[in-house]
Amino acid sequence: MGSLLATRLGFRFLDTGAMYRAFTWLLLERGIGPRDQEAIASVARQLRMTISTTADAQSRIEVDGIEVTAFLVRPEVEANVSDVSRLPIVRATMVEIQREEARRGEIVVAGRDIGTVVLPAADLKVYLDASREERARRRWEQARLRGETISIENVLRELERRDAIDSGRELSPLRPAEDARILHTDGLSLEQVVERILALAE
């Protein structure tokens, strides 16, 4: 959705969730679990992450010179990303990179703490809301299109687990900014959501 919105606006797109997934992938590649905070901190301090926008406004991420975008939907990344992303050293590292990207201007940024923590002075903040059942259905459909075999019940359980972690963490909990426009998306197509956000932007 964010990439389509960025395309319509002629802006760059930054998917901050992909950044956390990229970092999680790097840890797993190095055999580092989400509870090994000393090792995670060491990796974070030395991290070299490069973000670019493709011709179709997707976020392209390189970590230590490796293009990792295709690896970010792996089940093991999905299973560990919330535990990794709630660590203070990880969030501090990612937020610094995200703010640097935003300073370049004309960008759509998607993520769970953008309006509250990363960019509290953003020109427009939109909080997209949907029922867990609808979100699970969308994730299941995306997995199916990638050729993955997974039940919608498992998708829903994983979504509920991640929501509990992200909403309950002390640092940057999942919640809308006080001045965010809340958009309920159940029953809306992707194009309809984009059109409503464009109307807010105008």
N, C-alpha and C positions, 0 to 999 in steps of 0.2 A: 504494500500500500504506500509506504513512504517513498519508494523509488518511483512509483507512478506519479505521485504528487510532485516530487522533485522535477520529474520530466516535464510536467505541465507548467511548472513555474520557471523552468530553465535554471534550476538550482542544483547544487551538489547534494548528495544524500549520504548520511552517516547512520549506519545501523549499529548502535552501541552494544546491542546484545551480541552481535557477531564478534565484537572485540573481546568480550568476556569468553565467548566460545573459543576464539583463537588462542587466548591465553590458557584456557583449560586444556585444549588440545596439546599445546606445547608441554604442559606439565605431565600429561599422560604419556606423551612420547618419551619423556625423560624418566618415566617411572616414579613420578612424584604424586602422592595422594593428597586429597584436599585437607588432611589433618596435619600434614608436615609443614607447619607454618614457617619454620626457619628456612627450609629449602625454597618454599614459595617466595618468601621475601627476597632471597638471593636472586632468584630468577627475575622477579619484578624489577629489582634495582638495575639489572643488566639488560632489560628488555629493549629490543629494537623492533618497533611495530610501524609499518608504513601502510597508510590507507589512501586509496584512490577511488575514483568513481568511474565506472565503465560507461560505454556509450549508451547503455540502456539504464543508466543511473543506479546501478547496483554498487554496493560497497565491496571493494576488492582489498583483501588484507594480506600483507606479507609479514611474517614473523621471522626475525633473524635471517632475512633473505629468502625465505621459503613462502611461496604462494599457497595459502592454506584454506582459501574460501571453500573449496570442494569438500573439505574434511569436517566442516563445522556441524553437519547434520548427523554425524555418526551417533549411534545410541549411547556409547560410553561418554561422549561429550555432553549429551543431553542429561545423562544421569548425574553428572558431577558439577555442572556449571553453576548451579545455585549455591552449592556449598563453597565453591571457590570464590564466587563473586561477592559473597558477603564479608570476606576478610578485608579489614581496613587497608592493608598495604596494597591489595589488589585494586580496591576502589580508588584509592588515592592516585595510583599510577594511571588507571584508565581515565579518570576525570581530568587529569592534567593533559592527556593526549586529546580528549574530546574538546576541551576548551580551546586548545591550540587550533584544532580544526575549525571550530566555530569562529575564531577571530579572523579567519580568511573571508568570512562573509557569505551571504547568499547560500544558505544551506538548510536542508530539512534534517532534523536530528530525531531519531526514534530511540526510545529507551524508557526504562521504568523510573528513573529519577531525574529526568532532564529538567522539567519545570521547577522542581523543588530544590535540587542541589547543583546540577551541572550548569544550567543556564537560567537562573532565576529571573534575569532581566530580558528574557527572550521576547521578541515582538509579539508572538502569538504562541500560546500554549494550548494544546488540545489533548484531552485525556480520553482515549478510546475505551469504552466499556462494552462488555458483552457477557452473557451468561457463561458459566463454565462449560455447560453442555455445548453451546454454540462454538466456543473456542476449541473445545476438544474435537468437535466435528471438523473444523477447519484444519487443525493440525493433522488429524487422521487422513483427510483428503490430500494434504500436501505430501504426507508420507506415502500414500498409495500412488500418487503420481511419480514419486521417486522410485517406485518398484519395491517398497518395503512392505513386509507383511506384519501387521500389528493390529490388535483389536482396539476398538474405540474405547473399551472399558479400561485397558491399560493406559491409553493416552490420557483419559480423564483422571486416573489415579496419579499419574506423574505430574499432571498439571496442578492438581490439588496440593501435592507435596511441595512443588516449587512455589506456589502462591503462599503457602504457609511460611516457608523460609523467607521469601522476599518481603512479605508483609510484617513478619515478626522480628526481622533483624534490627539491631540498634542503630546501625549506620545506614542512612539513605533508605528507610523503609518505603515499600510501595504504597503510594497514596497520591491523589491529585493535588496539584498546587492550588492555593486558595483562589487565585485568579485564572485558573484554567477553565476553558470551555469544555464541558463534559458532553461527549457524543456517544449515545447508545447505538450500537451497530447491529443488534440482533435483527435479522430480516432484511438487512441492507446489503446490496451488492457492493463489490469493491469500487466500482465506478460511482455509485451513489455516495459512498463515504468520501471519496476524493472530491466530488462536486460540493459536498457540504463544507468540507474544510476550505476549499477554494473560495467559497462564498464568505467564510469567516475572514480569510486572508484579505479579500478585497475590501 
